[in-house]
Amino acid sequence: MSHYANYLKERQGKEYVEDKYGFYVYYFHEDFLFIEDLYVAPEHRHKGVAQRYSKELARITLESGRYKMVCNIIPSTNGASYMAGNLIENGFKLNSSGDDIIYFIKEIEHG
């Protein structure tokens, strides 16, 4: 585990997962998993990596006894429209918005 991952866990209770394709950061809220960051290196984009990360996060969500994932996008950042489209393609729905922030939510099927 990297020093940054240790820092996030120790100071903020966040989990940092990294592989050769990119990384994601998440933490548990009372009744959902919040995805703080998800990044795929440019040379690995459009190859299903983000979709794989989303499936891993859904599994983690269910294993924690929760059934929702939440994330946000800052519309003024580079690539925000692409990120929003990718979230919607992966089953997320618009949840709410505020000044320069849009929240998305995904209900995880469980049975």
N, C-alpha and C positions, 0 to 999 in steps of 0.2 A: 504494500500500500504506500502511496506517495505521502510526502509531508503535507501536501495540500489536502489530500483525502483525510488524513489524521486530524488536521486542523478543523475541517468542516464537521467531522464527527464529534470531536471533543468540544468545540466551542459553540456549534450551532445545531447539533443533532442531525446533521444531514449525511446522506450516503452518496459517495462518489464512485462511479463504476467506469473504468476505462479499459479499452482494448486497442488494438492497432488501427481500428477504423474510426474511433471517436470516443465520446464519453457522454454520460448523463449524470445529473445530480437530482436527488429527490429527498423528500422528507414526508413523514406522516403527520397529517392533521387529524383532528378528532375523528372524522368519518370519511376521510379520503386521503389518497396519496397525491402530493403536489409535486409536479415535475418542474424543477427550477430551471434547469438547463439541459439541453440535448444538442450535441454537436457531432456532425459527421464530416470528416476531412474531405476536402473537395475531390480528391482522386477516388473516393469511395462512394460518392453520391450517385443516386439513381441506380443503385444496385441492391436495394432492399434492406440496407443497414438500419435506417430509421424505423422501418416497419418491424424489424427484428427487435430493436430496442423497445418499441412500443409493446410488443408481445411479452418481452421480459418484464417490463414494468406492470403490465396487466397481471402476470403471474404473481409478482411480488405483492401487488395490491390484494389479490384474492387470498394469498397465504397469510396476510396480515389481518384477515377478517373484514376487510373493507371492500366496497363494490363500485367506487368511483375514483377516477383520476381527473385531476384539474391541472391546467397549465395556463400560461398567459403569453401574449405577444405584445411587444411595444411597437405600434405601427410606424414610428419614425425611424426604426432601425433598418439597416440594409437587409434586404431579402424578406421583409415581413409578409408581403403578399404570397410569396412562395411558401413560407412556413405555414401561413393560415390555410392555404390550399392543401398542403401535406397533412395537416391535422384533420381537416374535414375528410380527406381521402381515407384516413385511418380511423374513422368513426367518431371523432370528436365533434361536438356541437357548440355553437356560440352560446355562452352562458350570460355574460354581462360585459359592460364596458364602462370606462371612465376616461378621465383626461389621459390620452396617449397610452391606454392599456386596454386590451381585449382579453377576456377570460374564456376559456374553452373547458368543456367537461365531457367525460366519456363514462357512461355506465357500463360496467363489466358484467357480462352474462355469467351467471353461476347457477349451478344446478344440483 
